[in-house]
Amino acid sequence: MTRPSTRGHTDPTVQPVPASVVERVDAADATLHDPKTAVVSLGSNLGNRLENLQGAVDALEDTPGVRVKAVSPVYETEPWGVEPGSQPSYFNAVVVLRTTLPPSSLLERAHAVEEAFHRVRDERWGPRTLDVDIVSYADLLSDDPRLTLPHPRAHERAFVLAPWHDVAPGAELPGRGPVAALLGTVDREGVTPRGDLELRLPE
């Protein structure tokens, strides 16, 4: 499949990562020197939605201390919390990371990636070029209002659970149980797999 171009949406905060840094991160991942598994949900319903999601995957991979280990299939989802037809549909995907960053730094990076794609936070449930949400970080449970872990609504969102289950069938949402079981309890109407679309796992 043709690789989606992200040249028009280059993240200005991302600079080429020195080989020495890449080697250290890869070594940490290979030797399990305390890297953690994090799950990140991506969504876009403005602009070139697939290109926005691919740009987010690439920007995460370009972050020192982060390795993208798996990228889910793409789903098309009707927007939540708004009148039907009032917004374009979303493209959604889930990314599984191994990271040596603490949750607060990963959150800062997620916000930086959103901002690079001109995400505006002026309306609840508003349309956005890119949404990058941390769904879970290892087995951490936190009620910190800045970063609640796991994501407080992940267990009821088919557009998170379905792609996550596709890429990690045995996964568990901390404090909530197996993703497969949770997926069986939610309404999947309006959440459609797009087999004709594909996100590229960074090389």
Rosetta blueprint (number, residue, H / E / L):
1 M L
2 T L
3 R L
4 P L
5 S L
6 T L
7 R H
8 G H
9 H H
10 T L
11 D L
12 P L
13 T L
14 V L
15 Q L
16 P L
17 V L
18 P L
19 A H
20 S H
21 V H
22 V H
23 E H
24 R H
25 V H
26 D H
27 A H
28 A H
29 D H
30 A H
31 T L
32 L L
33 H L
34 D L
35 P L
36 K E
37 T E
38 A E
39 V E
40 V E
41 S E
42 L E
43 G E
44 S E
45 N L
46 L L
47 G L
48 N L
49 R H
50 L H
51 E H
52 N H
53 L H
54 Q H
55 G H
56 A H
57 V H
58 D H
59 A H
60 L H
61 E H
62 D L
63 T L
64 P L
65 G L
66 V E
67 R E
68 V E
69 K E
70 A E
71 V E
72 S L
73 P L
74 V L
75 Y E
76 E E
77 T E
78 E L
79 P L
80 W L
81 G L
82 V L
83 E L
84 P L
85 G L
86 S L
87 Q L
88 P L
89 S L
90 Y E
91 F E
92 N E
93 A E
94 V E
95 V E
96 V E
97 L E
98 R E
99 T E
100 T L
101 L L
102 P L
103 P H
104 S H
105 S H
106 L H
107 L H
108 E H
109 R H
110 A H
111 H H
112 A H
113 V H
114 E H
115 E H
116 A H
117 F L
118 H L
119 R L
120 V L
121 R L
122 D L
123 E L
124 R L
125 W L
126 G L
127 P L
128 R L
129 T L
130 L L
131 D E
132 V E
133 D E
134 I E
135 V E
136 S E
137 Y E
138 A L
139 D L
140 L L
141 L L
142 S E
143 D L
144 D L
145 P L
146 R L
147 L L
148 T L
149 L E
150 P L
151 H L
152 P L
153 R L
154 A H
155 H H
156 E H
157 R L
158 A H
159 F H
160 V H
161 L H
162 A H
163 P H
164 W H
165 H H
166 D H
167 V H
168 A L
169 P L
170 G L
171 A L
172 E E
173 L E
174 P L
175 G L
176 R L
177 G E
178 P E
179 V H
180 A H
181 A H
182 L H
183 L H
184 G L
185 T L
186 V L
187 D L
188 R L
189 E L
190 G L
191 V E
192 T E
193 P E
194 R L
195 G L
196 D L
197 L L
198 E L
199 L L
200 R L
201 L L
202 P L
203 E L
